[in-house]
Amino acid sequence: MASQPNTKTKPTKLFDDRRKALPKGERIDLRLSLAAKTLLQSAAFEKHKTVSEFVLERGLMAAAETLADRQFFLVDEKRWKAFQTALDAPTKSKPRLEALLKSPSVLE
């Protein structure tokens, strides 16, 4: 593949915040097919970024999206109290579920 210009653009806020938090010396090595490498190079070129910048930015965005619903959620006072009440309530018997969990698995 021909050499591509490295015209940098201003990083997104998410990328900028995450990049500041990571030490510059850390590395991740990837093994990938020629087709995957070519695809990443083409996409980075279209975004005017190096492949490293592109992969890091997109990887951090995907990681943040993946973890977003596991880090915090917002509810109003009424729903928070209902949530706490549900957590504090005694468990309900589920005979069919108990029987299913006690039965042998097809993998056993």
C-alpha positions in Angstrom: 0.0 0.0 0.0 1.3 3.5 -0.9 2.5 5.8 1.9 -0.4 7.9 3.3 -0.1 11.4 4.6 -0.3 11.9 8.3 -2.6 14.9 8.7 -3.7 15.1 12.3 -7.1 16.4 13.4 -8.2 17.5 16.8 -9.1 14.4 18.9 -12.6 14.0 20.3 -13.2 14.9 23.9 -13.6 11.2 24.9 -10.3 10.3 23.2 -8.5 13.4 24.5 -9.6 12.6 28.1 -8.7 8.9 27.9 -5.3 9.6 26.2 -4.3 11.9 29.1 -5.1 9.1 31.6 -2.9 6.5 29.8 0.9 6.5 30.0 2.5 7.1 26.6 4.8 4.2 27.0 2.2 1.4 27.1 1.8 -0.8 24.0 -0.7 -3.3 22.7 0.5 -5.6 19.9 -2.1 -7.0 17.5 -1.8 -9.9 15.1 -4.2 -9.4 12.1 -4.6 -10.4 8.6 -3.5 -8.3 5.7 -7.1 -7.6 4.8 -7.8 -6.3 8.4 -4.6 -4.2 8.3 -5.5 -2.7 5.0 -9.0 -1.9 6.1 -7.7 -0.2 9.3 -5.1 1.8 7.2 -7.8 2.9 4.8 -10.2 4.0 7.5 -7.4 5.9 9.3 -6.4 7.6 6.1 -10.0 8.7 5.5 -10.1 10.2 9.1 -6.7 11.9 8.6 -5.2 9.9 11.4 -2.4 7.4 11.9 -3.5 3.8 12.3 -2.4 3.9 16.0 -4.5 7.0 16.6 -7.5 5.6 14.7 -7.4 2.2 16.5 -6.9 3.8 19.9 -9.7 6.3 19.4 -12.2 3.8 18.2 -11.1 1.2 20.7 -11.6 3.6 23.6 -15.0 4.7 22.2 -16.1 1.0 22.0 -14.8 0.3 25.5 -16.6 3.3 27.0 -19.8 2.3 25.3 -19.4 -1.3 26.5 -18.9 -0.2 30.1 -21.2 2.8 30.2 -24.3 0.9 31.4 -22.2 -0.9 34.0 -20.7 2.1 35.7 -23.7 4.2 36.7 -27.3 4.9 36.0 -29.6 7.8 36.9 -33.0 7.4 38.5 -35.3 9.8 40.3 -36.0 9.5 44.0 -39.2 7.5 43.6 -37.6 4.8 41.4 -34.5 4.7 43.6 -36.6 3.9 46.6 -38.6 1.2 44.6 -35.3 -0.3 43.5 -33.9 -0.4 47.1 -37.2 -1.9 48.3 -37.0 -4.6 45.6 -33.4 -5.4 46.6 -34.3 -5.7 50.3 -37.4 -7.8 49.7 -37.2 -11.5 50.6 -36.7 -13.8 47.7 -39.8 -15.5 46.1 -39.9 -19.2 45.6 -39.7 -20.3 42.0 -40.3 -24.1 42.0 -40.0 -24.5 38.2 -36.7 -22.7 38.2 -35.4 -24.7 41.2 -36.4 -28.0 39.4 -34.6 -26.8 36.2 -31.4 -26.0 38.0 -31.5 -29.3 39.8 -32.0 -31.4 36.7 -28.9 -32.7 34.9 -27.5 -30.6 32.1 -27.2 -31.9 28.6 -23.4 -31.2 29.0 -23.1 -33.5 32.0 
